[in-house]
Amino acid sequence: MQIYGDSNSGNCLKVKWVCDRLAKPYHWIEIDTQKGDSRTPEFLALNGAGQVPTVVLDDGRALAQSNAIIRYLAAGSDLMPVDPFDAAKMDEWLFWEQYSHEPYIATCRFQMVYLGKSVSDLDPDKVRRGYSALARMEHQLAATRFFIGDRVSLADVALLAYSRVAHQGGFHLDGYGSIRRWIADAEQALGVS
């Protein structure tokens, strides 16, 4: 399997972490999105959206979108709950992560790390929504060790990717003790350093 990814992208790291956790062999192909590597004709033939991560399976089929990829890779593993309701709750968090977390936490990080913006230059609405996402996570993690009870799942993989580097987007986790505890627990459970 080949993983086309940018090592600085949380969405790409999700795929790497799942492969590493499940001991799935892969060949990592670094794509520098800032230099246009995802816009070449060769890459666009694999993924017409020109986005990373993209995985090319051993049989030649390509799959994109980080959460779709990790669901495919983790099928039948301990990263996916067996109980149908718990599995649906995991999906609920996966969808929420892409709609209500990543667009704010990751976007602010991108603007500060890659575009050189300061915190004062960030869109105040994105910052507000980022903190709203963190507040929802804090509320859940005050009640459960991981997002789906006591076991790490793909919900934790998805939300860990950008939460652990939220400070790079100007988000301070000082008042979020449950999130800070969860980051350490999730990193340990997933073997992420």
mmCIF file of the C-alpha atoms, coordinates in Angstrom:
data_MODEL
# 
_entry.id   MODEL 
# 
loop_
_atom_site.group_PDB 
_atom_site.id 
_atom_site.type_symbol 
_atom_site.label_atom_id 
_atom_site.label_alt_id 
_atom_site.label_comp_id 
_atom_site.label_asym_id 
_atom_site.label_entity_id 
_atom_site.label_seq_id 
_atom_site.pdbx_PDB_ins_code 
_atom_site.Cartn_x 
_atom_site.Cartn_y 
_atom_site.Cartn_z 
_atom_site.occupancy 
_atom_site.B_iso_or_equiv 
_atom_site.pdbx_formal_charge 
_atom_site.auth_seq_id 
_atom_site.auth_comp_id 
_atom_site.auth_asym_id 
_atom_site.auth_atom_id 
_atom_site.pdbx_PDB_model_num 
ATOM 1   C CA . MET A 1 1   ? 0.000   0.000  0.000   1.00 0.00 ? 1   MET A CA 1 
ATOM 2   C CA . GLN A 1 2   ? 1.179   3.505  -0.775  1.00 0.00 ? 2   GLN A CA 1 
ATOM 3   C CA . ILE A 1 3   ? 0.223   6.507  1.322   1.00 0.00 ? 3   ILE A CA 1 
ATOM 4   C CA . TYR A 1 4   ? 0.563   9.851  -0.399  1.00 0.00 ? 4   TYR A CA 1 
ATOM 5   C CA . GLY A 1 5   ? 0.709   12.355 2.420   1.00 0.00 ? 5   GLY A CA 1 
ATOM 6   C CA . ASP A 1 6   ? 2.157   15.498 3.876   1.00 0.00 ? 6   ASP A CA 1 
ATOM 7   C CA . SER A 1 7   ? 3.878   14.772 7.200   1.00 0.00 ? 7   SER A CA 1 
ATOM 8   C CA . ASN A 1 8   ? 2.747   18.153 8.530   1.00 0.00 ? 8   ASN A CA 1 
ATOM 9   C CA . SER A 1 9   ? -0.936  17.364 7.957   1.00 0.00 ? 9   SER A CA 1 
ATOM 10  C CA . GLY A 1 10  ? -2.985  15.962 10.806  1.00 0.00 ? 10  GLY A CA 1 
ATOM 11  C CA . ASN A 1 11  ? -5.333  14.376 8.277   1.00 0.00 ? 11  ASN A CA 1 
ATOM 12  C CA . CYS A 1 12  ? -2.398  12.474 6.779   1.00 0.00 ? 12  CYS A CA 1 
ATOM 13  C CA . LEU A 1 13  ? -1.042  11.503 10.183  1.00 0.00 ? 13  LEU A CA 1 
ATOM 14  C CA . LYS A 1 14  ? -4.380  9.851  11.019  1.00 0.00 ? 14  LYS A CA 1 
ATOM 15  C CA . VAL A 1 15  ? -3.735  7.321  8.248   1.00 0.00 ? 15  VAL A CA 1 
ATOM 16  C CA . LYS A 1 16  ? -0.139  6.733  9.328   1.00 0.00 ? 16  LYS A CA 1 
ATOM 17  C CA . TRP A 1 17  ? -1.148  6.246  12.965  1.00 0.00 ? 17  TRP A CA 1 
ATOM 18  C CA . VAL A 1 18  ? -3.811  3.671  12.087  1.00 0.00 ? 18  VAL A CA 1 
ATOM 19  C CA . CYS A 1 19  ? -1.394  1.741  9.863   1.00 0.00 ? 19  CYS A CA 1 
ATOM 20  C CA . ASP A 1 20  ? 1.294   1.818  12.540  1.00 0.00 ? 20  ASP A CA 1 
ATOM 21  C CA . ARG A 1 21  ? -1.123  0.829  15.320  1.00 0.00 ? 21  ARG A CA 1 
ATOM 22  C CA . LEU A 1 22  ? -2.472  -2.099 13.282  1.00 0.00 ? 22  LEU A CA 1 
ATOM 23  C CA . ALA A 1 23  ? 0.953   -3.079 11.848  1.00 0.00 ? 23  ALA A CA 1 
ATOM 24  C CA . LYS A 1 24  ? -0.223  -2.600 8.269   1.00 0.00 ? 24  LYS A CA 1 
ATOM 25  C CA . PRO A 1 25  ? 2.729   -2.306 5.875   1.00 0.00 ? 25  PRO A CA 1 
ATOM 26  C CA . TYR A 1 26  ? 2.880   0.791  3.715   1.00 0.00 ? 26  TYR A CA 1 
ATOM 27  C CA . HIS A 1 27  ? 5.205   2.971  1.694   1.00 0.00 ? 27  HIS A CA 1 
ATOM 28  C CA . TRP A 1 28  ? 4.941   6.669  2.569   1.00 0.00 ? 28  TRP A CA 1 
ATOM 29  C CA . ILE A 1 29  ? 5.264   9.071  -0.366  1.00 0.00 ? 29  ILE A CA 1 
ATOM 30  C CA . GLU A 1 30  ? 5.796   12.619 0.864   1.00 0.00 ? 30  GLU A CA 1 
ATOM 31  C CA . ILE A 1 31  ? 3.675   15.192 -0.959  1.00 0.00 ? 31  ILE A CA 1 
ATOM 32  C CA . ASP A 1 32  ? 4.549   18.835 -0.366  1.00 0.00 ? 32  ASP A CA 1 
ATOM 33  C CA . THR A 1 33  ? 1.203   20.516 -0.851  1.00 0.00 ? 33  THR A CA 1 
ATOM 34  C CA . GLN A 1 34  ? 2.792   23.953 -0.461  1.00 0.00 ? 34  GLN A CA 1 
ATOM 35  C CA . LYS A 1 35  ? 4.936   23.281 -3.545  1.00 0.00 ? 35  LYS A CA 1 
ATOM 36  C CA . GLY A 1 36  ? 2.005   21.997 -5.626  1.00 0.00 ? 36  GLY A CA 1 
ATOM 37  C CA . ASP A 1 37  ? 2.879   18.281 -5.471  1.00 0.00 ? 37  ASP A CA 1 
ATOM 38  C CA . SER A 1 38  ? -0.830  17.455 -5.135  1.00 0.00 ? 38  SER A CA 1 
ATOM 39  C CA . ARG A 1 39  ? -1.646  19.349 -8.332  1.00 0.00 ? 39  ARG A CA 1 
ATOM 40  C CA . THR A 1 40  ? 0.547   17.406 -10.759 1.00 0.00 ? 40  THR A CA 1 
ATOM 41  C CA . PRO A 1 41  ? -1.166  15.434 -13.538 1.00 0.00 ? 41  PRO A CA 1 
ATOM 42  C CA . GLU A 1 42  ? 0.145   12.196 -11.982 1.00 0.00 ? 42  GLU A CA 1 
ATOM 43  C CA . PHE A 1 43  ? -1.329  12.969 -8.576  1.00 0.00 ? 43  PHE A CA 1 
ATOM 44  C CA . LEU A 1 44  ? -4.609  14.259 -9.992  1.00 0.00 ? 44  LEU A CA 1 
ATOM 45  C CA . ALA A 1 45  ? -4.971  10.942 -11.844 1.00 0.00 ? 45  ALA A CA 1 
ATOM 46  C CA . LEU A 1 46  ? -5.040  9.263  -8.403  1.00 0.00 ? 46  LEU A CA 1 
ATOM 47  C CA . ASN A 1 47  ? -7.213  11.864 -6.686  1.00 0.00 ? 47  ASN A CA 1 
ATOM 48  C CA . GLY A 1 48  ? -9.043  14.366 -8.839  1.00 0.00 ? 48  GLY A CA 1 
ATOM 49  C CA . ALA A 1 49  ? -9.624  16.598 -5.811  1.00 0.00 ? 49  ALA A CA 1 
ATOM 50  C CA . GLY A 1 50  ? -5.879  17.077 -5.476  1.00 0.00 ? 50  GLY A CA 1 
ATOM 51  C CA . GLN A 1 51  ? -5.913  16.433 -1.738  1.00 0.00 ? 51  GLN A CA 1 
ATOM 52  C CA . VAL A 1 52  ? -3.878  14.405 0.687   1.00 0.00 ? 52  VAL A CA 1 
ATOM 53  C CA . PRO A 1 53  ? -4.024  11.861 2.110   1.00 0.00 ? 53  PRO A CA 1 
ATOM 54  C CA . THR A 1 54  ? -4.574  9.473  -0.748  1.00 0.00 ? 54  THR A CA 1 
ATOM 55  C CA . VAL A 1 55  ? -3.957  5.754  -0.391  1.00 0.00 ? 55  VAL A CA 1 
ATOM 56  C CA . VAL A 1 56  ? -3.279  3.386  -3.264  1.00 0.00 ? 56  VAL A CA 1 
ATOM 57  C CA . LEU A 1 57  ? -4.114  -0.141 -2.188  1.00 0.00 ? 57  LEU A CA 1 
ATOM 58  C CA . ASP A 1 58  ? -2.141  -3.193 -3.247  1.00 0.00 ? 58  ASP A CA 1 
ATOM 59  C CA . ASP A 1 59  ? -4.701  -3.912 -5.973  1.00 0.00 ? 59  ASP A CA 1 
ATOM 60  C CA . GLY A 1 60  ? -4.244  -0.413 -7.444  1.00 0.00 ? 60  GLY A CA 1 
ATOM 61  C CA . ARG A 1 61  ? -7.489  1.145  -6.208  1.00 0.00 ? 61  ARG A CA 1 
ATOM 62  C CA . ALA A 1 62  ? -7.153  4.656  -4.763  1.00 0.00 ? 62  ALA A CA 1 
ATOM 63  C CA . LEU A 1 63  ? -9.025  5.971  -1.729  1.00 0.00 ? 63  LEU A CA 1 
ATOM 64  C CA . ALA A 1 64  ? -9.105  9.539  -0.422  1.00 0.00 ? 64  ALA A CA 1 
ATOM 65  C CA . GLN A 1 65  ? -10.476 11.481 2.569   1.00 0.00 ? 65  GLN A CA 1 
ATOM 66  C CA . SER A 1 66  ? -8.762  10.709 5.857   1.00 0.00 ? 66  SER A CA 1 
ATOM 67  C CA . ASN A 1 67  ? -11.773 9.449  7.786   1.00 0.00 ? 67  ASN A CA 1 
ATOM 68  C CA . ALA A 1 68  ? -12.914 7.199  4.922   1.00 0.00 ? 68  ALA A CA 1 
ATOM 69  C CA . ILE A 1 69  ? -9.385  5.791  4.694   1.00 0.00 ? 69  ILE A CA 1 
ATOM 70  C CA . ILE A 1 70  ? -9.046  5.083  8.408   1.00 0.00 ? 70  ILE A CA 1 
ATOM 71  C CA . ARG A 1 71  ? -12.486 3.431  8.508   1.00 0.00 ? 71  ARG A CA 1 
ATOM 72  C CA . TYR A 1 72  ? -11.447 1.167  5.633   1.00 0.00 ? 72  TYR A CA 1 
ATOM 73  C CA . LEU A 1 73  ? -8.069  0.311  7.177   1.00 0.00 ? 73  LEU A CA 1 
ATOM 74  C CA . ALA A 1 74  ? -9.469  -0.334 10.654  1.00 0.00 ? 74  ALA A CA 1 
ATOM 75  C CA . ALA A 1 75  ? -12.395 -2.554 9.616   1.00 0.00 ? 75  ALA A CA 1 
ATOM 76  C CA . GLY A 1 76  ? -12.587 -5.506 11.989  1.00 0.00 ? 76  GLY A CA 1 
ATOM 77  C CA . SER A 1 77  ? -9.937  -4.107 14.350  1.00 0.00 ? 77  SER A CA 1 
ATOM 78  C CA . ASP A 1 78  ? -10.181 -2.989 17.964  1.00 0.00 ? 78  ASP A CA 1 
ATOM 79  C CA . LEU A 1 79  ? -10.234 0.634  16.755  1.00 0.00 ? 79  LEU A CA 1 
ATOM 80  C CA . MET A 1 80  ? -13.843 0.144  15.646  1.00 0.00 ? 80  MET A CA 1 
ATOM 81  C CA . PRO A 1 81  ? -16.508 -0.658 18.234  1.00 0.00 ? 81  PRO A CA 1 
ATOM 82  C CA . VAL A 1 82  ? -18.370 -3.923 17.749  1.00 0.00 ? 82  VAL A CA 1 
ATOM 83  C CA . ASP A 1 83  ? -21.624 -2.627 19.238  1.00 0.00 ? 83  ASP A CA 1 
ATOM 84  C CA . PRO A 1 84  ? -23.655 -0.968 16.434  1.00 0.00 ? 84  PRO A CA 1 
ATOM 85  C CA . PHE A 1 85  ? -24.651 2.000  18.590  1.00 0.00 ? 85  PHE A CA 1 
ATOM 86  C CA . ASP A 1 86  ? -21.074 2.611  19.731  1.00 0.00 ? 86  ASP A CA 1 
ATOM 87  C CA . ALA A 1 87  ? -19.927 2.309  16.103  1.00 0.00 ? 87  ALA A CA 1 
ATOM 88  C CA . ALA A 1 88  ? -22.519 4.914  15.118  1.00 0.00 ? 88  ALA A CA 1 
ATOM 89  C CA . LYS A 1 89  ? -21.362 7.192  17.965  1.00 0.00 ? 89  LYS A CA 1 
ATOM 90  C CA . MET A 1 90  ? -17.808 6.836  16.636  1.00 0.00 ? 90  MET A CA 1 
ATOM 91  C CA . ASP A 1 91  ? -19.044 7.892  13.186  1.00 0.00 ? 91  ASP A CA 1 
ATOM 92  C CA . GLU A 1 92  ? -20.889 10.795 14.791  1.00 0.00 ? 92  GLU A CA 1 
ATOM 93  C CA . TRP A 1 93  ? -17.575 12.067 16.164  1.00 0.00 ? 93  TRP A CA 1 
ATOM 94  C CA . LEU A 1 94  ? -15.816 11.445 12.812  1.00 0.00 ? 94  LEU A CA 1 
ATOM 95  C CA . PHE A 1 95  ? -18.382 13.528 10.951  1.00 0.00 ? 95  PHE A CA 1 
ATOM 96  C CA . TRP A 1 96  ? -18.339 16.208 13.663  1.00 0.00 ? 96  TRP A CA 1 
ATOM 97  C CA . GLU A 1 97  ? -14.537 16.381 13.511  1.00 0.00 ? 97  GLU A CA 1 
ATOM 98  C CA . GLN A 1 98  ? -14.577 17.226 9.801   1.00 0.00 ? 98  GLN A CA 1 
ATOM 99  C CA . TYR A 1 99  ? -17.429 19.740 10.061  1.00 0.00 ? 99  TYR A CA 1 
ATOM 100 C CA . SER A 1 100 ? -17.098 21.378 13.480  1.00 0.00 ? 100 SER A CA 1 
ATOM 101 C CA . HIS A 1 101 ? -13.484 20.893 14.610  1.00 0.00 ? 101 HIS A CA 1 
ATOM 102 C CA . GLU A 1 102 ? -11.000 20.662 11.730  1.00 0.00 ? 102 GLU A CA 1 
ATOM 103 C CA . PRO A 1 103 ? -12.310 23.735 9.839   1.00 0.00 ? 103 PRO A CA 1 
ATOM 104 C CA . TYR A 1 104 ? -11.453 25.903 12.847  1.00 0.00 ? 104 TYR A CA 1 
ATOM 105 C CA . ILE A 1 105 ? -8.597  24.304 14.792  1.00 0.00 ? 105 ILE A CA 1 
ATOM 106 C CA . ALA A 1 106 ? -6.676  23.117 11.721  1.00 0.00 ? 106 ALA A CA 1 
ATOM 107 C CA . THR A 1 107 ? -7.428  26.209 9.632   1.00 0.00 ? 107 THR A CA 1 
ATOM 108 C CA . CYS A 1 108 ? -6.134  28.572 12.313  1.00 0.00 ? 108 CYS A CA 1 
ATOM 109 C CA . ARG A 1 109 ? -3.029  26.387 12.655  1.00 0.00 ? 109 ARG A CA 1 
ATOM 110 C CA . PHE A 1 110 ? -2.492  26.495 8.876   1.00 0.00 ? 110 PHE A CA 1 
ATOM 111 C CA . GLN A 1 111 ? -2.812  30.264 8.820   1.00 0.00 ? 111 GLN A CA 1 
ATOM 112 C CA . MET A 1 112 ? -0.321  30.736 11.657  1.00 0.00 ? 112 MET A CA 1 
ATOM 113 C CA . VAL A 1 113 ? 2.212   28.026 10.747  1.00 0.00 ? 113 VAL A CA 1 
ATOM 114 C CA . TYR A 1 114 ? 2.173   28.273 6.954   1.00 0.00 ? 114 TYR A CA 1 
ATOM 115 C CA . LEU A 1 115 ? 0.895   31.758 6.204   1.00 0.00 ? 115 LEU A CA 1 
ATOM 116 C CA . GLY A 1 116 ? 2.688   33.466 9.096   1.00 0.00 ? 116 GLY A CA 1 
ATOM 117 C CA . LYS A 1 117 ? -0.401  35.131 10.536  1.00 0.00 ? 117 LYS A CA 1 
ATOM 118 C CA . SER A 1 118 ? -0.497  36.182 14.163  1.00 0.00 ? 118 SER A CA 1 
ATOM 119 C CA . VAL A 1 119 ? -3.334  35.283 16.517  1.00 0.00 ? 119 VAL A CA 1 
ATOM 120 C CA . SER A 1 120 ? -4.675  38.823 16.161  1.00 0.00 ? 120 SER A CA 1 
ATOM 121 C CA . ASP A 1 121 ? -4.926  38.319 12.371  1.00 0.00 ? 121 ASP A CA 1 
ATOM 122 C CA . LEU A 1 122 ? -7.134  35.208 12.645  1.00 0.00 ? 122 LEU A CA 1 
ATOM 123 C CA . ASP A 1 123 ? -10.829 35.347 11.811  1.00 0.00 ? 123 ASP A CA 1 
ATOM 124 C CA . PRO A 1 124 ? -12.510 35.859 15.216  1.00 0.00 ? 124 PRO A CA 1 
ATOM 125 C CA . ASP A 1 125 ? -15.410 33.615 14.179  1.00 0.00 ? 125 ASP A CA 1 
ATOM 126 C CA . LYS A 1 126 ? -13.017 30.731 13.424  1.00 0.00 ? 126 LYS A CA 1 
ATOM 127 C CA . VAL A 1 127 ? -11.360 31.230 16.810  1.00 0.00 ? 127 VAL A CA 1 
ATOM 128 C CA . ARG A 1 128 ? -14.736 31.321 18.583  1.00 0.00 ? 128 ARG A CA 1 
ATOM 129 C CA . ARG A 1 129 ? -15.886 28.169 16.806  1.00 0.00 ? 129 ARG A CA 1 
ATOM 130 C CA . GLY A 1 130 ? -12.578 26.461 17.584  1.00 0.00 ? 130 GLY A CA 1 
ATOM 131 C CA . TYR A 1 131 ? -13.053 27.136 21.274  1.00 0.00 ? 131 TYR A CA 1 
ATOM 132 C CA . SER A 1 132 ? -16.662 25.916 21.012  1.00 0.00 ? 132 SER A CA 1 
ATOM 133 C CA . ALA A 1 133 ? -15.341 22.651 19.566  1.00 0.00 ? 133 ALA A CA 1 
ATOM 134 C CA . LEU A 1 134 ? -12.831 22.336 22.396  1.00 0.00 ? 134 LEU A CA 1 
ATOM 135 C CA . ALA A 1 135 ? -15.585 23.001 24.953  1.00 0.00 ? 135 ALA A CA 1 
ATOM 136 C CA . ARG A 1 136 ? -17.694 20.174 23.497  1.00 0.00 ? 136 ARG A CA 1 
ATOM 137 C CA . MET A 1 137 ? -14.720 17.828 23.622  1.00 0.00 ? 137 MET A CA 1 
ATOM 138 C CA . GLU A 1 138 ? -13.933 18.852 27.200  1.00 0.00 ? 138 GLU A CA 1 
ATOM 139 C CA . HIS A 1 139 ? -17.512 18.123 28.237  1.00 0.00 ? 139 HIS A CA 1 
ATOM 140 C CA . GLN A 1 140 ? -17.398 14.616 26.726  1.00 0.00 ? 140 GLN A CA 1 
ATOM 141 C CA . LEU A 1 141 ? -13.935 13.799 28.049  1.00 0.00 ? 141 LEU A CA 1 
ATOM 142 C CA . ALA A 1 142 ? -14.871 14.857 31.565  1.00 0.00 ? 142 ALA A CA 1 
ATOM 143 C CA . ALA A 1 143 ? -17.301 11.917 31.488  1.00 0.00 ? 143 ALA A CA 1 
ATOM 144 C CA . THR A 1 144 ? -15.327 9.290  29.520  1.00 0.00 ? 144 THR A CA 1 
ATOM 145 C CA . ARG A 1 145 ? -11.653 8.384  29.156  1.00 0.00 ? 145 ARG A CA 1 
ATOM 146 C CA . PHE A 1 146 ? -11.904 8.265  25.352  1.00 0.00 ? 146 PHE A CA 1 
ATOM 147 C CA . PHE A 1 147 ? -14.644 9.472  23.030  1.00 0.00 ? 147 PHE A CA 1 
ATOM 148 C CA . ILE A 1 148 ? -16.372 6.089  23.021  1.00 0.00 ? 148 ILE A CA 1 
ATOM 149 C CA . GLY A 1 149 ? -16.016 5.036  26.644  1.00 0.00 ? 149 GLY A CA 1 
ATOM 150 C CA . ASP A 1 150 ? -12.905 3.337  27.976  1.00 0.00 ? 150 ASP A CA 1 
ATOM 151 C CA . ARG A 1 151 ? -11.335 2.190  24.696  1.00 0.00 ? 151 ARG A CA 1 
ATOM 152 C CA . VAL A 1 152 ? -9.500  4.145  22.067  1.00 0.00 ? 152 VAL A CA 1 
ATOM 153 C CA . SER A 1 153 ? -11.281 4.248  18.699  1.00 0.00 ? 153 SER A CA 1 
ATOM 154 C CA . LEU A 1 154 ? -11.085 6.017  15.364  1.00 0.00 ? 154 LEU A CA 1 
ATOM 155 C CA . ALA A 1 155 ? -12.929 8.933  16.974  1.00 0.00 ? 155 ALA A CA 1 
ATOM 156 C CA . ASP A 1 156 ? -9.836  9.507  19.096  1.00 0.00 ? 156 ASP A CA 1 
ATOM 157 C CA . VAL A 1 157 ? -7.517  9.140  16.102  1.00 0.00 ? 157 VAL A CA 1 
ATOM 158 C CA . ALA A 1 158 ? -9.487  11.738 14.154  1.00 0.00 ? 158 ALA A CA 1 
ATOM 159 C CA . LEU A 1 159 ? -9.747  14.261 16.961  1.00 0.00 ? 159 LEU A CA 1 
ATOM 160 C CA . LEU A 1 160 ? -6.201  13.816 18.227  1.00 0.00 ? 160 LEU A CA 1 
ATOM 161 C CA . ALA A 1 161 ? -4.610  14.832 14.925  1.00 0.00 ? 161 ALA A CA 1 
ATOM 162 C CA . TYR A 1 162 ? -5.235  18.561 15.290  1.00 0.00 ? 162 TYR A CA 1 
ATOM 163 C CA . SER A 1 163 ? -6.143  18.820 18.981  1.00 0.00 ? 163 SER A CA 1 
ATOM 164 C CA . ARG A 1 164 ? -2.618  17.882 20.042  1.00 0.00 ? 164 ARG A CA 1 
ATOM 165 C CA . VAL A 1 165 ? -1.233  20.819 18.022  1.00 0.00 ? 165 VAL A CA 1 
ATOM 166 C CA . ALA A 1 166 ? -4.071  23.275 18.713  1.00 0.00 ? 166 ALA A CA 1 
ATOM 167 C CA . HIS A 1 167 ? -1.582  25.627 20.366  1.00 0.00 ? 167 HIS A CA 1 
ATOM 168 C CA . GLN A 1 168 ? 0.065   26.089 16.954  1.00 0.00 ? 168 GLN A CA 1 
ATOM 169 C CA . GLY A 1 169 ? -3.204  27.690 15.855  1.00 0.00 ? 169 GLY A CA 1 
ATOM 170 C CA . GLY A 1 170 ? -3.376  29.993 18.861  1.00 0.00 ? 170 GLY A CA 1 
ATOM 171 C CA . PHE A 1 171 ? -5.669  27.793 20.961  1.00 0.00 ? 171 PHE A CA 1 
ATOM 172 C CA . HIS A 1 172 ? -4.625  27.486 24.587  1.00 0.00 ? 172 HIS A CA 1 
ATOM 173 C CA . LEU A 1 173 ? -5.590  24.308 26.436  1.00 0.00 ? 173 LEU A CA 1 
ATOM 174 C CA . ASP A 1 174 ? -4.867  25.618 29.938  1.00 0.00 ? 174 ASP A CA 1 
ATOM 175 C CA . GLY A 1 175 ? -8.531  25.477 30.950  1.00 0.00 ? 175 GLY A CA 1 
ATOM 176 C CA . TYR A 1 176 ? -9.135  22.085 29.320  1.00 0.00 ? 176 TYR A CA 1 
ATOM 177 C CA . GLY A 1 177 ? -7.787  19.538 31.785  1.00 0.00 ? 177 GLY A CA 1 
ATOM 178 C CA . SER A 1 178 ? -9.816  16.644 30.405  1.00 0.00 ? 178 SER A CA 1 
ATOM 179 C CA . ILE A 1 179 ? -8.551  17.304 26.867  1.00 0.00 ? 179 ILE A CA 1 
ATOM 180 C CA . ARG A 1 180 ? -4.943  17.497 28.066  1.00 0.00 ? 180 ARG A CA 1 
ATOM 181 C CA . ARG A 1 181 ? -5.366  14.193 29.967  1.00 0.00 ? 181 ARG A CA 1 
ATOM 182 C CA . TRP A 1 182 ? -7.011  12.592 26.924  1.00 0.00 ? 182 TRP A CA 1 
ATOM 183 C CA . ILE A 1 183 ? -4.232  13.740 24.577  1.00 0.00 ? 183 ILE A CA 1 
ATOM 184 C CA . ALA A 1 184 ? -1.674  11.939 26.761  1.00 0.00 ? 184 ALA A CA 1 
ATOM 185 C CA . ASP A 1 185 ? -3.882  8.827  27.064  1.00 0.00 ? 185 ASP A CA 1 
ATOM 186 C CA . ALA A 1 186 ? -4.675  8.725  23.337  1.00 0.00 ? 186 ALA A CA 1 
ATOM 187 C CA . GLU A 1 187 ? -1.043  9.235  22.325  1.00 0.00 ? 187 GLU A CA 1 
ATOM 188 C CA . GLN A 1 188 ? -0.025  6.384  24.603  1.00 0.00 ? 188 GLN A CA 1 
ATOM 189 C CA . ALA A 1 189 ? -2.828  4.070  23.411  1.00 0.00 ? 189 ALA A CA 1 
ATOM 190 C CA . LEU A 1 190 ? -1.986  4.768  19.764  1.00 0.00 ? 190 LEU A CA 1 
ATOM 191 C CA . GLY A 1 191 ? 1.794   4.725  20.177  1.00 0.00 ? 191 GLY A CA 1 
ATOM 192 C CA . VAL A 1 192 ? 2.058   8.327  18.958  1.00 0.00 ? 192 VAL A CA 1 
ATOM 193 C CA . SER A 1 193 ? 4.872   10.538 20.206  1.00 0.00 ? 193 SER A CA 1 
# 
